[in-house]
Amino acid sequence: MDVHISLTRSGRLAADVYEQLRAAILDGRLRPGERMPATRELAQRLAVSRNTALDAYARLVAEGFLAGRAGAGTYVTAPPAAEARRAPAGRVLQPRPLWRHLAFVPSAARHGIARDFSLGAPDPKLFPWDEWRRLVARQQRGRRRTTGYPPPDGDPGLRAALARHVGLSRSVRAGAGDVMITSGAQQAFDLIARVLLEPGACVAVEDPGYPPAHRAFRAHGARVVPVPVDAEGLVVDALPRDARLVYVTPSHQFPLGTAMSLARRLALLAWAERHGAAILEDDYDSEFRFDGRPLEPLQSLDRHGRVLYVGTLSKVLLPTLRLGFIVAPPSLMPSLHAARALADSHGAVDAQLALREFIDDGMFARHLRRLVRIYRERRDALRDALATQLGDALVPVPSAAGLHASAYFADRRVDAAAVCARAAAAGVAVEPLAAYYQRRARAGLVLGYGLIGAREIADGVRRIAHQLANAPQPGL
């Protein structure tokens, strides 16, 4: 590869070339086995004599940094002696105070985890890898002569396919023009916040709730106010009167798993109309419904254009594909288009075109039916294991959908975080429910079954039960 070399000291050209190539080898920019440019090529690139390049290479060969191979060129031989170069370490530049509290938190390490009850992740072994590779390859072959930038709202065919899908499966009222493709649900939250929220605006969120969405609103200067959730969903009477946006997960409350009742949905819509607020409906995993009939989404009950419906394909396909969507009122679409164009111009075109064909050819529906069958089996295995091994200790929260379940500890004094830490040491990843509360939390656990097989669930619950039984007793 090309290596930047700065020639600034008159009369020491060979020394300049030598020192900078040596530094590139020592800090790892040039790695062992990499082929160096021919001396003639390097001399032409630097506008120096070939003897200058030869002298520099000769010193590096003599010191063991380079080695020549007959008829094959010159290669790096010395391993890096130091960590790769870093940017200047000064602390003159600092982020806005807001961002000091919104630092990126990497996912916890998964070393030694044998039974994984993590949330929000589908099983990658269930993804139709062969079909997807064929679809992507076909789209890439067909786009070899494509020029220009795609539209910011996504491929029109995919937008139409998603409108049909959510119209049939969720009774969402939308055409292709009402849909915008996003890089996952998280970008959807960010774009909506950009378009709707002034700095200092009030956003009401569920408590417990989904922290990444809350952080997206705070990142735009919003004042995020937690609102309690009961057995019927968000407590509408507790909403702050000045809320500009209400963020809810009505189909499968995150993380409790309950569904918002029809009466509560209608009350929320009426409240939004009275107070001039918008509602962001996050329908993140309602494709996986195992019991009963789904209730109408807020979007289909809305008669005044106050609901923005956000969906994601991360749970049905893969999070790494970064495919989500917004169904928004026509009054907001031009601004959402502009915000997307400013953010990253457009999404991954090949993935969008492949997904369009995946939906239109019926592969998506077949894949989803298979997932529902498998995840239902896992949900039932988890429910049975909790009843058998932790029936006296945990009170499950009723849930008819999704990829996780929550349960409260019967003894409110239990230190759930300590139980989870002990479980991790025993090879089980599980999260405390309190991690999703902003105010007063209740002790409990959240157990995902997207990554753990049905046959492994009983053993995972058994390990959690063992750690709970051997934990220090509350109050002692």
C-alpha positions as CSV (number, residue, x, y, z in Angstrom):
1,M,0.0,0.0,0.0
2,D,1.1,3.6,-0.3
3,V,2.9,5.0,2.7
4,H,2.8,8.8,3.3
5,I,6.4,10.1,3.4
6,S,7.1,13.8,4.1
7,L,10.3,15.1,2.7
8,T,11.0,18.3,4.5
9,R,14.8,18.3,5.4
10,S,16.9,19.4,2.5
11,G,20.0,17.3,2.1
12,R,18.7,14.4,4.2
13,L,16.2,12.8,1.8
14,A,17.4,9.2,2.2
15,A,17.3,9.7,6.0
16,D,13.8,11.0,5.8
17,V,12.6,8.0,3.8
18,Y,14.4,5.6,6.1
19,E,13.1,7.1,9.3
20,Q,9.5,7.3,8.2
21,L,9.4,3.7,6.8
22,R,11.1,2.4,10.0
23,A,8.5,4.2,12.1
24,A,5.7,2.7,10.0
25,I,7.1,-0.8,10.6
26,L,7.6,-0.3,14.3
27,D,4.1,1.0,15.0
28,G,2.4,-1.6,12.9
29,R,1.2,0.4,9.9
30,L,3.4,-1.8,7.7
31,R,3.0,-5.4,8.8
32,P,5.3,-8.4,8.4
33,G,4.9,-9.9,5.0
34,E,3.7,-6.8,3.2
35,R,5.4,-6.0,-0.1
36,M,7.1,-2.7,-0.4
37,P,7.0,-0.6,-3.5
38,A,9.9,-1.0,-5.9
39,T,12.6,1.5,-5.4
40,R,12.1,2.9,-8.9
41,E,8.3,3.4,-8.2
42,L,9.0,4.9,-4.8
43,A,11.5,7.3,-6.2
44,Q,9.0,8.5,-8.9
45,R,6.3,8.9,-6.4
46,L,8.5,11.1,-4.1
47,A,10.2,12.9,-7.0
48,V,13.7,11.9,-5.8
49,S,16.5,10.0,-7.4
50,R,16.4,6.2,-7.3
51,N,19.7,6.2,-5.3
52,T,17.8,8.0,-2.5
53,A,15.3,5.1,-2.3
54,L,18.0,2.5,-2.7
55,D,20.0,4.0,0.2
56,A,16.9,4.0,2.5
57,Y,16.0,0.4,1.6
58,A,19.6,-0.7,2.1
59,R,19.6,0.6,5.7
60,L,16.3,-1.1,6.5
61,V,17.6,-4.4,5.1
62,A,20.8,-4.1,7.0
63,E,18.9,-3.6,10.3
64,G,16.5,-6.4,9.6
65,F,13.3,-4.4,8.9
66,L,13.2,-5.5,5.2
67,A,14.3,-8.4,3.2
68,G,14.6,-8.9,-0.5
69,R,13.3,-11.9,-2.3
70,A,15.0,-12.8,-5.6
71,G,12.6,-11.9,-8.4
72,A,9.7,-11.2,-6.0
73,G,10.5,-7.8,-4.5
74,T,11.2,-6.4,-1.0
75,Y,9.1,-7.3,2.0
76,V,8.6,-6.3,5.6
77,T,10.2,-8.8,8.0
78,A,10.3,-7.1,11.4
79,P,7.3,-7.4,13.7
80,P,5.8,-4.2,15.2
81,A,7.7,-3.1,18.4
82,A,5.0,-0.8,19.7
83,E,1.3,-0.1,19.8
84,A,-0.1,1.5,16.7
85,R,0.0,5.3,16.7
86,R,-2.7,7.2,18.5
87,A,-4.1,10.6,18.0
88,P,-2.7,13.4,20.2
89,A,-3.6,12.8,23.8
90,G,-4.5,16.4,24.7
91,R,-7.7,17.1,26.6
92,V,-8.3,20.6,25.2
93,L,-11.4,19.5,23.3
94,Q,-14.3,18.2,25.3
95,P,-17.9,17.1,24.4
96,R,-21.0,19.0,25.3
97,P,-21.9,18.2,29.0
98,L,-24.9,16.1,27.6
99,W,-22.6,13.6,25.9
100,R,-20.5,13.0,29.1
101,H,-23.6,11.0,30.3
102,L,-24.3,9.3,27.0
103,A,-21.0,7.5,26.4
104,F,-21.1,4.3,24.4
105,V,-21.3,1.2,26.6
106,P,-20.0,-1.9,24.9
107,S,-21.8,-5.2,25.3
108,A,-20.7,-7.4,28.2
109,A,-18.1,-10.1,27.3
110,R,-19.5,-13.5,26.6
111,H,-16.5,-15.6,27.7
112,G,-17.5,-18.7,29.5
113,I,-21.2,-18.3,28.9
114,A,-22.8,-21.7,28.2
115,R,-26.5,-20.7,28.7
116,D,-27.3,-17.3,27.2
117,F,-30.6,-15.6,28.2
118,S,-29.6,-12.3,26.7
119,L,-32.3,-9.9,25.4
120,G,-33.0,-8.6,21.9
121,A,-30.9,-11.1,19.8
122,P,-32.4,-13.6,17.4
123,D,-30.7,-17.0,16.8
124,P,-28.3,-16.5,13.8
125,K,-28.4,-20.3,13.2
126,L,-32.0,-19.8,12.1
127,F,-31.2,-17.2,9.4
128,P,-31.7,-18.5,5.8
129,W,-28.0,-17.9,4.8
130,D,-28.0,-19.7,1.5
131,E,-31.2,-18.0,0.2
132,W,-30.0,-14.6,1.3
133,R,-26.6,-15.0,-0.3
134,R,-28.3,-15.9,-3.6
135,L,-30.6,-12.9,-3.4
136,V,-27.8,-10.5,-2.6
137,A,-25.6,-11.9,-5.4
138,R,-28.4,-11.5,-7.9
139,Q,-28.9,-7.9,-6.9
140,Q,-25.2,-7.1,-7.2
141,R,-25.0,-8.6,-10.7
142,G,-28.0,-6.6,-11.8
143,R,-26.6,-3.3,-10.5
144,R,-23.3,-3.2,-12.2
145,R,-24.3,-0.3,-14.4
146,T,-26.2,1.6,-11.7
147,T,-25.0,5.1,-11.1
148,G,-26.0,7.9,-8.7
149,Y,-27.3,7.9,-5.1
150,P,-30.5,6.0,-4.2
151,P,-33.4,7.9,-2.6
152,P,-33.1,8.6,1.2
153,D,-36.4,6.9,2.0
154,G,-35.3,3.6,0.6
155,D,-36.1,1.3,-2.4
156,P,-39.7,2.0,-3.6
157,G,-40.3,-1.7,-4.1
158,L,-39.2,-2.6,-0.6
159,R,-41.3,0.2,0.8
160,A,-44.3,-1.2,-1.0
161,A,-43.6,-4.7,0.2
162,L,-43.3,-3.6,3.8
163,A,-46.5,-1.6,3.6
164,R,-48.3,-4.7,2.4
165,H,-46.7,-6.8,5.1
166,V,-47.6,-4.6,8.0
167,G,-51.0,-4.0,6.5
168,L,-51.8,-7.7,6.4
169,S,-50.1,-8.8,9.5
170,R,-50.7,-5.8,11.8
171,S,-53.5,-3.9,10.1
172,V,-51.3,-0.8,9.8
173,R,-52.7,1.7,7.4
174,A,-49.9,2.6,4.9
175,G,-48.9,2.8,1.3
176,A,-45.4,2.8,-0.1
177,G,-45.2,6.6,0.2
178,D,-45.9,6.4,4.0
179,V,-42.9,4.2,4.6
180,M,-39.2,5.2,5.1
181,I,-36.5,2.5,5.3
182,T,-34.0,3.1,8.1
183,S,-30.8,1.6,9.4
184,G,-32.6,-0.2,12.2
185,A,-35.1,1.1,14.7
186,Q,-32.4,3.1,16.5
187,Q,-31.9,5.4,13.5
188,A,-35.7,5.7,13.3
189,F,-35.7,7.1,16.9
190,D,-32.9,9.5,16.0
191,L,-34.6,10.8,12.9
192,I,-37.9,11.3,14.6
193,A,-36.2,13.2,17.5
194,R,-34.3,15.4,14.9
195,V,-37.6,16.3,13.2
196,L,-39.9,16.7,16.2
197,L,-38.0,17.7,19.2
198,E,-36.8,21.2,20.2
199,P,-34.0,21.3,22.8
200,G,-35.6,21.0,26.2
201,A,-38.8,19.4,24.8
202,C,-40.5,16.8,27.1
203,V,-40.5,13.2,26.0
204,A,-42.6,10.7,28.1
205,V,-41.3,7.1,28.2
206,E,-42.4,3.9,29.8
207,D,-40.8,2.9,33.2
208,P,-39.4,0.3,32.9
209,G,-38.5,0.9,29.3
210,Y,-36.0,0.7,26.5
211,P,-32.8,2.6,27.4
212,P,-31.4,3.0,23.8
213,A,-34.5,4.9,22.8
214,H,-34.3,7.1,25.9
215,R,-30.6,7.9,25.1
216,A,-31.5,8.9,21.5
217,F,-34.0,11.5,22.8
218,R,-31.6,12.8,25.4
219,A,-28.9,13.1,22.7
220,H,-31.2,15.7,21.0
221,G,-31.5,17.7,24.2
222,A,-34.9,16.4,25.2
223,R,-36.1,16.1,28.8
224,V,-37.0,12.4,29.3
225,V,-39.7,11.8,31.9
226,P,-40.4,8.2,33.0
227,V,-44.0,7.2,33.4
228,P,-45.1,4.1,35.3
229,V,-46.5,1.0,33.6
230,D,-49.2,-1.3,35.1
231,A,-51.0,-4.5,34.0
232,E,-52.8,-2.5,31.2
233,G,-49.7,-0.6,29.9
234,L,-48.6,3.0,30.2
235,V,-50.5,4.9,32.9
236,V,-52.0,7.6,30.8
237,D,-53.1,9.6,33.8
238,A,-49.5,10.0,34.9
239,L,-48.3,11.6,31.7
240,P,-46.7,15.0,32.0
241,R,-49.0,17.7,30.5
242,D,-46.1,19.2,28.5
243,A,-45.0,16.0,26.8
244,R,-44.3,16.7,23.1
245,L,-43.7,13.0,22.3
246,V,-44.8,9.8,24.1
247,Y,-42.7,6.7,23.4
248,V,-44.5,3.4,23.9
249,T,-44.2,-0.4,23.2
250,P,-47.9,-1.3,23.3
251,S,-47.8,-4.7,21.6
252,H,-45.2,-6.2,23.9
253,Q,-44.1,-3.8,26.6
254,F,-40.4,-3.7,26.9
255,P,-39.2,-5.4,29.1
256,L,-42.2,-6.6,31.0
257,G,-44.0,-8.2,28.0
258,T,-47.5,-7.2,28.7
259,A,-49.8,-5.8,26.0
260,M,-51.5,-2.4,26.4
261,S,-55.3,-2.8,26.7
262,L,-57.6,-1.4,24.1
263,A,-59.1,1.0,26.6
264,R,-55.6,2.3,27.5
265,R,-54.7,2.7,23.8
266,L,-57.8,4.7,23.1
267,A,-57.1,6.8,26.2
268,L,-53.5,7.5,25.1
269,L,-54.7,8.6,21.6
270,A,-57.3,10.9,23.2
271,W,-54.7,12.4,25.5
272,A,-52.3,13.0,22.6
273,E,-55.1,14.8,20.7
274,R,-56.0,17.0,23.7
275,H,-52.4,18.0,24.4
276,G,-51.1,18.2,20.8
277,A,-48.5,15.5,21.3
278,A,-47.0,12.8,19.0
279,I,-46.9,9.1,19.8
280,L,-43.9,6.9,18.8
281,E,-45.2,3.3,18.6
282,D,-42.3,0.9,18.7
283,D,-43.5,-2.5,17.4
284,Y,-40.2,-4.2,17.9
285,D,-41.1,-7.9,18.0
286,S,-44.8,-8.4,17.6
287,E,-44.3,-10.8,14.7
288,F,-43.7,-13.5,17.4
289,R,-47.2,-13.8,18.8
290,F,-47.9,-17.2,20.4
291,D,-51.2,-16.8,22.2
292,G,-54.5,-15.0,21.6
293,R,-55.4,-12.4,19.0
294,P,-53.2,-9.2,18.6
295,L,-54.8,-5.9,19.5
296,E,-55.0,-3.1,17.0
297,P,-51.8,-1.1,16.8
298,L,-52.1,2.6,17.8
299,Q,-51.4,3.6,14.2
300,S,-54.5,1.9,12.9
301,L,-56.6,3.3,15.7
302,D,-55.3,6.9,15.1
303,R,-57.7,9.2,13.3
304,H,-55.7,12.4,13.5
305,G,-52.2,11.5,12.2
306,R,-50.4,11.6,15.6
307,V,-48.7,8.2,15.6
308,L,-45.4,7.3,14.1
309,Y,-45.0,3.5,13.8
310,V,-41.5,2.1,13.9
311,G,-40.7,-1.5,13.0
312,T,-37.5,-3.5,12.7
313,L,-36.3,-6.5,10.8
314,S,-33.5,-7.2,13.3
315,K,-35.5,-9.8,15.2
316,V,-36.8,-11.7,12.2
317,L,-33.6,-11.5,10.2
318,L,-30.3,-10.3,11.7
319,P,-29.3,-7.2,13.7
320,T,-26.2,-6.8,11.5
321,L,-28.4,-6.1,8.4
322,R,-29.5,-2.8,10.0
323,L,-33.0,-2.7,8.4
324,G,-35.9,-1.0,10.0
325,F,-38.7,1.3,8.9
326,I,-40.9,4.2,9.9
327,V,-44.6,4.6,8.9
328,A,-45.2,8.3,9.4
329,P,-48.0,10.9,8.6
330,P,-47.5,12.6,5.3
331,S,-46.9,16.0,7.1
332,L,-43.6,14.7,8.5
333,M,-42.3,12.7,5.5
334,P,-40.5,15.6,3.7
335,S,-38.6,16.5,6.9
336,L,-37.8,12.9,7.6
337,H,-36.4,12.6,4.1
338,A,-34.2,15.6,4.6
339,A,-33.0,14.4,8.0
340,R,-32.1,11.0,6.5
341,A,-30.2,12.6,3.6
342,L,-28.2,14.7,6.1
343,A,-27.5,11.7,8.4
344,D,-26.1,9.1,5.9
345,S,-27.8,9.8,2.5
346,H,-29.2,6.3,2.1
347,G,-29.1,2.7,3.4
348,A,-27.6,-0.5,2.2
349,V,-29.0,-0.9,-1.3
350,D,-28.2,-4.5,-1.9
351,A,-29.8,-5.6,1.4
352,Q,-32.9,-3.6,0.6
353,L,-33.3,-5.1,-2.9
354,A,-32.7,-8.6,-1.5
355,L,-35.3,-8.1,1.2
356,R,-37.8,-6.9,-1.3
357,E,-37.5,-10.1,-3.3
358,F,-37.4,-12.1,0.0
359,I,-40.8,-10.7,0.9
360,D,-42.4,-10.7,-2.6
361,D,-41.5,-14.3,-3.3
362,G,-43.0,-15.6,-0.1
363,M,-39.7,-16.5,1.6
364,F,-40.2,-14.0,4.4
365,A,-43.6,-15.5,5.3
366,R,-42.2,-19.0,5.3
367,H,-39.2,-18.0,7.4
368,L,-41.4,-16.2,9.9
369,R,-43.7,-19.2,10.3
370,R,-40.7,-21.3,11.1
371,L,-39.4,-18.8,13.6
372,V,-42.7,-18.6,15.4
373,R,-42.8,-22.4,15.8
374,I,-39.3,-22.6,17.1
375,Y,-39.5,-19.6,19.5
376,R,-42.9,-20.8,20.8
377,E,-41.2,-24.0,21.7
378,R,-38.5,-22.1,23.6
379,R,-41.0,-19.8,25.3
380,D,-42.9,-22.9,26.5
381,A,-39.7,-24.6,27.7
382,L,-38.8,-21.4,29.6
383,R,-42.2,-21.1,31.2
384,D,-42.2,-24.8,32.3
385,A,-38.6,-24.6,33.7
386,L,-39.4,-21.5,35.7
387,A,-42.6,-23.1,37.1
388,T,-40.7,-26.3,38.0
389,Q,-37.5,-25.0,39.4
390,L,-38.3,-21.4,40.5
391,G,-42.0,-21.6,41.0
392,D,-41.8,-20.4,44.7
393,A,-39.2,-17.7,44.0
394,L,-40.4,-16.0,40.8
395,V,-43.7,-14.6,39.7
396,P,-43.8,-14.6,35.8
397,V,-45.3,-11.5,34.1
398,P,-47.9,-12.7,31.5
399,S,-46.7,-12.4,28.0
400,A,-48.1,-13.7,24.7
401,A,-45.4,-12.6,22.3
402,G,-41.8,-11.7,21.7
403,L,-38.4,-13.2,22.4
404,H,-38.1,-12.7,26.2
405,A,-40.0,-13.0,29.4
406,S,-39.9,-11.2,32.7
407,A,-40.5,-12.4,36.3
408,Y,-40.6,-10.7,39.6
409,F,-39.0,-12.2,42.7
410,A,-41.6,-13.1,45.3
411,D,-39.2,-11.8,47.9
412,R,-38.7,-8.1,47.0
413,R,-35.5,-8.0,49.1
414,V,-33.6,-10.3,46.8
415,D,-30.5,-8.7,45.3
416,A,-31.2,-9.5,41.6
417,A,-27.9,-8.0,40.4
418,A,-26.0,-10.2,42.7
419,V,-27.9,-13.3,41.5
420,C,-27.1,-12.4,37.9
421,A,-23.5,-11.9,38.7
422,R,-23.3,-15.3,40.4
423,A,-25.1,-16.9,37.5
424,A,-22.6,-15.4,35.0
425,A,-19.8,-17.0,37.0
426,A,-21.7,-20.3,36.6
427,G,-21.9,-19.8,32.8
428,V,-25.4,-18.3,32.6
429,A,-26.1,-14.8,31.1
430,V,-29.2,-13.2,32.6
431,E,-30.2,-9.7,33.3
432,P,-31.8,-8.0,36.4
433,L,-35.2,-6.3,35.6
434,A,-34.0,-3.3,37.6
435,A,-31.6,-2.4,34.8
436,Y,-34.6,-1.1,32.8
437,Y,-36.1,1.1,35.4
438,Q,-35.4,4.8,35.9
439,R,-37.2,5.2,39.1
440,R,-38.2,2.8,41.9
441,A,-37.5,-0.7,40.6
442,R,-38.9,-4.1,41.6
443,A,-36.5,-7.0,41.9
444,G,-36.8,-9.5,39.1
445,L,-35.2,-11.1,36.1
446,V,-35.5,-10.7,32.3
447,L,-34.8,-13.9,30.3
448,G,-34.4,-13.9,26.5
449,Y,-34.8,-17.1,24.5
450,G,-33.6,-15.9,21.2
451,L,-30.1,-17.3,21.6
452,I,-30.7,-20.4,23.7
453,G,-32.1,-23.7,22.4
454,A,-35.1,-25.3,24.0
455,R,-33.1,-28.2,25.2
456,E,-30.6,-25.9,27.0
457,I,-33.2,-23.8,28.8
458,A,-34.0,-26.2,31.7
459,D,-30.3,-26.5,32.5
460,G,-29.9,-22.7,32.4
461,V,-32.8,-22.1,34.8
462,R,-31.4,-24.9,37.1
463,R,-28.1,-23.0,37.3
464,I,-30.0,-19.8,38.2
465,A,-32.0,-21.6,40.8
466,H,-28.8,-23.0,42.3
467,Q,-27.2,-19.6,42.6
468,L,-30.4,-18.1,44.1
469,A,-30.6,-21.0,46.7
470,N,-27.0,-20.4,47.7
471,A,-27.1,-16.6,47.7
472,P,-26.8,-14.7,51.1
473,Q,-30.3,-14.4,52.6
474,P,-31.8,-10.9,52.5
475,G,-31.4,-9.0,55.7
476,L,-28.6,-11.3,57.1
